[in-house]
Amino acid sequence: MFYSILFPTREQYDEPRQTDVPVCFKDLNLDQVFAPIFKAKKDFPLEPLFYTPLNNSEVITYRQNIMHELADENLRGLFSDFSASIYRIRQFMNSLRSAMSSEDRWSNNYLARGRMLDFAGRYCHTITTLMEKLSKQTFHAEGLLRFKNYLATYCASDAYQSLTSRIIRLRDNLSTIQYCMMIGDGTVRVRKYEGQTDQSSRIIASFEKFRQGDVKDYRKKLSEDPYADHVEAAVINLVANIYPDIFDDLNRFCSKYFQFDDETIFRFSQEIQFYLSWHDLIAPLRSAGLPFCYPKLCDTPDHLYNSDGFDLALALREKDKIVVNDFELTAPERVIVVTGPNQGGKTTFARFFGQVHYLTSLGVCVPGRKAALYLYDNLLTHFGREEDLSTLNGKLQDDLERLHTLLNQATSRSILVINEIFASTTVSDALLLGGKMMDKLATLGAPTVFVTFLDELALHGPETVSMMSEIRENDPTERSFKIIRKPPDGLAYANHIAKKYRLTYKELGRRIRE
């Protein structure tokens, strides 16, 4: 039985969702990743879906399969048009239902009921058109297959068939109405048409003799929306008096089908935007050659990896300048310690590690050519903050208090991303504090990326993997932004920089002597 395109069961759909921005978003730049989606899809309630990570492999796989099938651009276009149409119909119907529930005769009138008939017709046309096109599609994703079956059952139901036939009959009956309207002395009278001459056809016939070949059509197309609602409503009321049977049928239709739009179909039209918006976001990146994949879901952190991954927030800004990177953790490895020169891509790498795990928990495709990622219970980050003078704490104390809170929240199933802490104290104190932190991380066993200027921490123990940001071989002062597995190089970069700018002890001595 189909209920949601985002969750396999009703119970999973009913679980609470997060409405506030997750704490990790700012550190990982995920707020920048999702901002274009929220702006482009402001009519759809997508924020809670992107704010709520999942740790249920069944739901994530359900979404991954749907997302994978929607890589077909034509299929996405089909669902995009359907979603937009159903959204507009629901918006207009909500306004109409409010008017038709009013005791105000100026709102609750035959004009409103005629509009309801029109939107019911559009609704049925949209549903039937989609079903005809889906009947030619072969789906493998469970969610899409369930929806197709649900739609087929809905279209074949007596209720839907009755709705469509009733709309056709009413429209046919309304199309038989002919009336004359006499306007004079500020008075409008309406009576049945009794064979009076159609003056418009006589006027057209009179001017037909002046036509010389094809000419430009200067007629202005008028909107079907009423220019003066109250006038049209009053005229329709007069017409209803001379065709009571047809308008009584319209009244009965509106009473019976007041809620004609199906909630499950409307829910689908809203939820499908979750998938469509993600494909829209990454389409330019894929066109630029950046890879995306559907990660293998891991219940244990014994073997985690991502090949050719990248920081998505950075790619959305500078897709042509992206350098891809890899990581791999094989038991007993748990902690990646990233060292190297400043501005070498260390923090970007840490963000990439956190981003791909968070995106995996949503069930979307993630940056990378191939990946196996952890089903975590919490994603915790510790990035540098500006010193808050109102707390009267120093930066070191603030770092330690935040780190203490983070480690107390973390479990072996968490993901940790820690970036450049202990920079406000001496090297000896930083090594002491960093060593204690590494001991705690080793005991905890949670997959972690730790960016630091302390090379010694990269050699902490068997749980630790050392990775370094590389420099260009032909110019050691230039960053390659590649992060590779290798032991830390100590002060090698300082020596390279000193040599480039002739600031070594030897060079300075020679220049002073000169």
C-alpha positions in Angstrom: 0.0 0.0 0.0 1.4 3.4 -1.0 1.4 6.3 1.5 4.5 8.4 1.0 7.2 8.6 -1.6 9.7 9.5 1.2 8.9 6.7 3.7 8.0 3.0 3.0 5.4 2.9 5.9 2.9 5.2 7.5 4.5 4.7 10.9 7.9 5.9 9.5 6.1 8.9 7.9 4.5 9.9 11.2 7.8 10.0 13.1 8.6 13.6 14.2 10.9 15.7 12.1 13.3 18.5 13.0 12.1 22.0 12.2 15.2 23.9 13.4 18.5 24.2 11.5 20.8 21.4 12.8 23.8 22.6 14.8 26.3 21.1 12.4 25.0 23.0 9.3 27.1 26.2 9.8 30.4 24.3 10.4 29.9 22.1 7.4 28.5 24.8 5.2 25.3 22.7 4.7 23.3 25.9 5.1 24.9 27.1 1.9 24.2 23.8 0.2 20.5 23.8 0.9 19.8 27.6 0.6 19.3 27.5 -3.2 16.8 24.6 -2.8 14.8 26.5 -0.1 14.7 29.6 -2.3 13.7 27.9 -5.5 11.1 25.7 -3.8 9.7 28.2 -1.3 6.2 27.0 -2.0 7.0 23.5 -0.8 7.7 22.5 2.9 11.1 20.9 2.3 13.1 22.3 5.2 12.1 19.6 7.8 13.0 16.9 5.2 16.5 18.2 4.8 16.9 19.1 8.5 16.0 15.5 9.6 18.8 12.9 9.1 17.8 9.2 9.1 19.7 6.2 10.6 17.2 3.7 9.2 18.8 1.8 6.3 15.4 0.7 5.0 14.2 4.3 4.5 17.5 5.5 3.1 17.6 2.7 0.6 14.0 3.4 -0.3 15.0 7.0 -1.1 18.2 6.1 -2.9 16.4 3.8 -5.3 13.8 6.5 -6.1 16.5 9.2 -6.5 18.5 6.9 -8.8 15.5 6.3 -11.1 14.7 10.0 -11.2 18.1 10.6 -12.8 16.0 10.3 -16.0 15.5 13.9 -17.1 12.3 13.2 -19.0 10.8 11.4 -16.0 11.8 14.3 -13.7 10.1 16.7 -16.2 6.9 14.7 -16.1 6.7 14.7 -12.3 7.8 18.4 -12.1 4.9 19.4 -14.3 2.5 17.2 -12.4 3.6 18.6 -9.0 3.3 22.2 -10.2 -0.2 21.6 -11.6 -1.5 19.9 -8.5 0.0 22.6 -6.3 -1.8 25.4 -8.2 -5.1 23.5 -8.1 -4.8 22.9 -4.3 -4.0 26.6 -3.7 -6.9 27.8 -5.8 -9.2 25.2 -4.2 -8.3 26.2 -0.7 -9.3 29.8 -1.5 -12.5 28.6 -3.2 -13.4 26.3 -0.4 -13.1 29.2 2.0 -15.3 31.3 -0.1 -17.9 28.6 -0.6 -18.0 28.0 3.1 -18.8 31.6 3.8 -22.3 33.0 4.5 -21.3 36.0 2.4 -23.3 35.9 -0.8 -20.7 38.0 -2.5 -18.2 35.1 -2.0 -20.4 32.1 -2.0 -22.0 32.3 -5.4 -22.4 30.5 -8.7 -19.2 32.0 -10.0 -17.2 30.3 -7.3 -19.0 27.0 -8.0 -18.3 27.3 -11.7 -14.6 27.8 -10.8 -14.7 24.7 -8.6 -16.1 22.7 -11.6 -13.3 24.1 -13.7 -10.6 23.1 -11.3 -12.1 19.7 -10.8 -11.8 19.2 -14.5 -8.2 20.4 -14.5 -7.5 18.0 -11.6 -8.9 15.0 -13.5 -7.1 16.0 -16.7 -3.8 16.2 -14.8 -4.3 12.9 -13.0 -5.4 11.0 -16.2 -2.6 12.5 -18.2 0.0 11.4 -15.7 -1.5 7.9 -15.5 -1.4 7.5 -19.3 2.3 8.5 -19.3 3.2 6.3 -16.3 1.5 3.3 -17.8 4.3 3.3 -20.4 7.0 3.5 -17.7 8.7 0.5 -16.1 9.8 1.2 -12.6 12.2 -0.7 -10.4 12.2 1.6 -7.3 9.7 0.3 -4.8 8.3 3.8 -4.0 7.6 4.8 -7.7 6.2 1.4 -8.4 3.8 1.7 -5.4 2.7 5.1 -6.5 2.0 4.0 -10.0 -0.1 1.1 -8.7 -1.9 3.5 -6.3 -2.7 5.9 -9.2 -3.9 3.1 -11.4 -6.3 1.9 -8.7 -7.4 5.4 -7.9 -8.2 6.2 -11.6 -10.1 2.9 -11.9 -12.2 3.5 -8.8 -15.9 4.1 -8.9 -15.4 7.4 -7.1 -13.0 8.8 -9.6 -15.0 7.5 -12.6 -18.1 9.1 -11.1 -16.3 12.4 -10.7 -15.0 12.5 -14.2 -18.3 11.5 -15.8 -20.2 14.1 -13.6 -17.8 16.8 -14.7 -18.3 15.9 -18.4 -22.1 15.8 -18.0 -22.2 19.2 -16.2 -20.0 20.9 -18.7 -22.1 19.5 -21.6 -25.3 20.8 -19.9 -23.8 24.2 -19.1 -22.6 24.5 -22.8 -26.3 24.3 -23.9 -27.2 27.4 -22.0 -28.0 30.3 -24.3 -29.4 33.6 -23.0 -29.8 37.2 -24.0 -28.7 40.1 -21.8 -30.4 43.5 -22.2 -28.6 46.5 -20.7 -30.2 49.9 -20.4 -30.8 52.7 -18.0 -28.5 51.1 -15.5 -30.5 47.9 -15.5 -29.5 44.4 -16.6 -32.2 42.0 -17.7 -31.6 38.3 -18.6 -33.9 36.0 -20.6 -33.7 32.8 -22.6 -32.3 33.0 -26.1 -35.3 32.8 -28.6 -33.6 32.8 -31.9 -32.5 36.4 -32.0 -29.9 37.4 -34.6 -26.3 37.0 -33.6 -25.1 40.5 -34.4 -21.4 39.6 -34.0 -21.6 37.1 -36.9 -23.3 39.7 -39.1 -20.6 42.3 -38.3 -17.8 39.8 -39.1 -19.6 38.9 -42.4 -19.9 42.6 -43.3 -16.1 43.2 -42.9 -15.1 40.0 -44.6 -15.3 41.5 -48.1 -12.5 43.9 -47.1 -10.0 41.1 -46.3 -7.1 40.9 -48.6 -5.0 37.8 -47.9 -3.5 37.1 -44.5 -3.3 40.1 -42.2 -2.1 40.7 -38.7 -4.7 39.9 -36.0 -5.1 43.0 -33.9 -7.6 41.4 -31.6 -6.6 41.4 -27.9 -6.9 38.1 -26.0 -8.9 38.8 -22.9 -8.3 36.9 -19.7 -11.0 34.4 -18.7 -10.7 35.7 -15.1 -13.6 38.0 -14.3 -12.8 41.7 -14.4 -15.8 42.6 -12.1 -16.6 39.5 -10.1 -19.7 40.9 -8.5 -21.3 41.9 -11.8 -20.6 38.4 -13.4 -21.9 36.7 -10.2 -25.1 38.7 -10.4 -25.6 37.9 -14.0 -25.0 34.2 -13.4 -27.6 34.3 -10.6 -30.2 35.7 -13.1 -29.2 33.0 -15.6 -29.6 30.3 -12.9 -33.3 31.5 -12.4 -34.1 30.5 -16.0 -32.1 27.3 -16.0 -32.8 26.0 -12.5 -32.3 22.3 -13.2 -28.7 22.7 -14.5 -27.6 25.0 -11.7 -29.2 22.7 -9.1 -27.1 20.0 -10.6 -24.0 22.3 -10.2 -25.0 22.8 -6.5 -25.3 19.1 -5.9 -21.9 18.5 -7.6 -20.2 21.1 -5.4 -21.7 19.6 -2.2 -20.8 16.0 -3.1 -17.2 16.8 -4.4 -16.3 19.6 -2.1 -13.0 17.8 -1.3 -12.4 16.1 -4.6 -8.6 16.2 -4.5 -7.0 13.1 -3.0 -4.7 13.7 -0.1 -2.2 10.9 -1.0 -1.8 12.3 -4.5 -1.4 15.8 -3.1 1.2 14.5 -0.6 3.1 12.9 -3.4 3.1 16.1 -5.4 4.7 17.9 -2.4 7.2 15.2 -1.5 8.5 14.5 -5.0 10.0 17.9 -4.9 12.6 16.6 -2.4 14.1 14.4 -5.1 13.5 16.9 -8.0 15.1 19.8 -6.1 18.3 17.7 -5.3 18.7 16.7 -9.0 18.2 20.3 -10.0 20.9 21.4 -7.6 23.6 19.0 -8.7 22.8 19.0 -12.4 25.3 21.7 -13.3 28.0 19.9 -11.3 27.4 16.7 -13.1 27.5 18.6 -16.4 30.9 19.9 -15.3 32.1 16.3 -14.8 31.9 16.1 -11.0 30.9 12.6 -9.9 28.0 11.6 -7.6 27.2 8.2 -6.2 24.8 6.2 -3.9 26.9 5.1 -0.9 26.9 1.6 0.5 25.4 1.9 4.0 27.6 0.5 6.8 26.4 -0.6 10.2 30.0 -0.7 11.5 32.9 1.7 10.8 35.2 -1.2 9.9 35.6 -0.1 6.3 34.6 3.4 5.3 35.7 5.2 2.1 34.9 7.8 -0.5 36.7 8.1 -3.8 36.9 11.4 -5.7 34.7 13.3 -3.2 34.6 17.1 -2.7 33.1 19.9 -0.7 29.6 20.4 -2.2 29.2 24.0 -0.9 32.5 25.0 -2.5 31.6 23.2 -5.7 28.3 25.1 -6.0 30.4 28.3 -6.0 33.4 27.3 -8.0 32.6 24.0 -9.9 35.4 24.5 -12.4 38.1 24.7 -9.8 37.3 21.7 -7.7 40.0 19.2 -6.6 38.6 15.8 -5.7 40.0 13.8 -2.7 39.7 10.3 -1.2 39.5 8.9 2.3 39.5 5.3 3.6 39.3 3.9 7.1 40.0 0.2 7.7 39.7 -1.3 11.2 41.2 -0.5 13.6 41.5 2.9 12.0 39.0 5.4 13.3 40.6 8.9 13.4 41.9 10.8 10.4 44.4 13.5 11.5 44.9 16.1 8.8 48.0 18.3 8.9 49.9 20.5 6.4 50.3 24.1 5.4 47.7 26.7 5.9 45.3 27.3 3.0 45.9 23.8 1.7 42.4 22.4 1.8 42.4 20.8 5.2 39.2 22.4 6.5 37.5 21.8 3.1 38.4 18.1 3.4 37.0 17.9 6.9 33.7 19.5 5.7 33.6 17.1 2.8 33.8 14.2 5.3 31.0 15.5 7.3 28.8 16.5 4.4 28.9 13.1 2.6 27.8 11.4 5.9 25.0 13.8 6.5 23.8 13.6 2.8 23.9 9.9 3.0 21.5 10.0 6.0 19.0 11.9 3.8 19.0 9.2 1.1 20.3 11.5 -1.7 23.3 10.9 -4.0 26.6 12.3 -2.6 29.8 13.7 -4.0 32.2 10.9 -5.0 32.6 8.1 -7.5 32.3 5.3 -5.0 31.6 5.3 -1.3 30.8 3.3 1.8 29.6 5.5 4.7 28.5 5.1 8.3 24.9 5.0 9.5 25.6 7.3 12.5 23.4 8.4 15.4 24.7 12.0 15.6 27.0 14.2 13.6 29.0 16.4 15.9 31.3 19.3 14.9 33.8 21.5 16.7 35.0 24.4 14.6 36.7 27.6 15.7 34.5 30.4 17.0 35.1 34.1 17.6 35.8 34.8 21.2 32.6 35.7 23.1 33.5 38.5 25.5 30.1 38.3 27.2 31.1 35.0 28.8 34.3 36.3 30.3 35.9 33.1 29.1 39.2 32.9 27.1 39.2 31.1 23.7 41.0 28.1 25.2 38.4 27.7 27.9 35.6 28.0 25.4 37.3 25.4 23.1 37.6 23.0 26.1 34.1 23.5 27.3 32.7 22.9 23.8 34.9 19.8 23.3 33.8 18.4 26.7 30.2 18.8 25.6 30.8 17.2 22.3 32.7 14.2 23.7 29.9 13.7 26.3 27.3 13.6 23.5 29.3 11.3 21.3 28.9 7.5 21.1 30.8 4.9 19.1 28.1 5.4 16.4 28.7 9.1 16.1 30.5 11.1 13.4 32.9 13.7 14.7 34.5 16.6 12.7 37.0 18.7 14.8 38.8 21.6 13.2 41.8 23.6 14.4 41.4 23.7 18.2 44.1 24.5 20.9 45.6 27.2 18.6 45.3 29.8 21.3 47.7 28.1 23.7 51.4 27.1 23.7 52.5 24.2 21.7 53.4 22.2 24.8 50.0 22.7 26.3 48.3 22.0 23.0 50.2 18.7 22.7 49.2 17.8 26.3 45.5 18.6 25.7 45.5 17.1 22.2 47.0 13.9 23.5 44.2 13.5 26.1 41.6 14.2 23.4 43.2 11.6 21.1 43.1 9.1 24.0 39.4 9.8 24.4 38.7 9.4 20.7 40.6 6.1 20.6 38.5 4.8 23.4 35.3 6.1 21.9 35.9 4.5 18.5 33.8 6.9 16.5 34.8 7.8 13.0 36.5 11.2 13.2 38.3 13.8 11.2 40.6 16.1 13.2 42.4 19.0 11.5 45.4 20.2 13.5 48.8 22.0 13.3 50.2 19.5 15.7 52.1 16.9 13.7 52.7 14.7 16.7 49.0 13.9 17.1 49.0 12.2 13.6 51.1 9.4 15.0 49.0 8.7 18.1 48.3 5.0 17.6 46.8 2.3 15.4 43.5 4.0 15.4 45.0 7.1 13.7 45.5 7.8 10.0 47.8 10.6 9.0 46.8 12.6 6.0 48.5 15.8 4.7 47.6 18.6 2.3 50.1 18.5 -0.6 52.1 21.2 -2.3 53.0 21.4 -5.9 56.3 19.7 -6.8 57.5 22.5 -9.1 56.6 25.2 -6.5 56.5 24.2 -2.9 54.8 27.4 -1.9 51.7 26.6 -4.1 49.0 24.4 -2.8 47.6 21.4 -4.8 44.6 21.0 -2.5 45.2 17.2 -2.6 44.9 15.5 0.8 46.8 12.2 0.8 47.8 9.5 3.3 51.4 10.2 4.5 53.2 10.9 7.7 53.5 14.6 8.7 56.5 16.5 7.3 57.3 18.8 10.2 58.7 22.1 9.2 59.4 21.2 5.6 57.0 23.8 4.3 58.5 26.6 6.3 61.9 25.7 4.8 60.5 25.8 1.3 58.9 29.2 1.8 62.1 30.6 3.3 64.1 29.3 0.3 61.6 30.8 -2.1 61.8 34.3 -0.6 65.6 34.0 0.3 65.0 34.1 4.0 67.1 31.1 5.1 69.9 31.6 7.6 72.5 31.2 4.9 70.7 33.6 2.5 70.1 36.2 5.2 73.8 36.0 6.3 75.1 36.5 2.8 72.8 39.5 2.2 73.8 41.1 5.4 77.5 40.8 4.5 76.8 42.4 1.2 
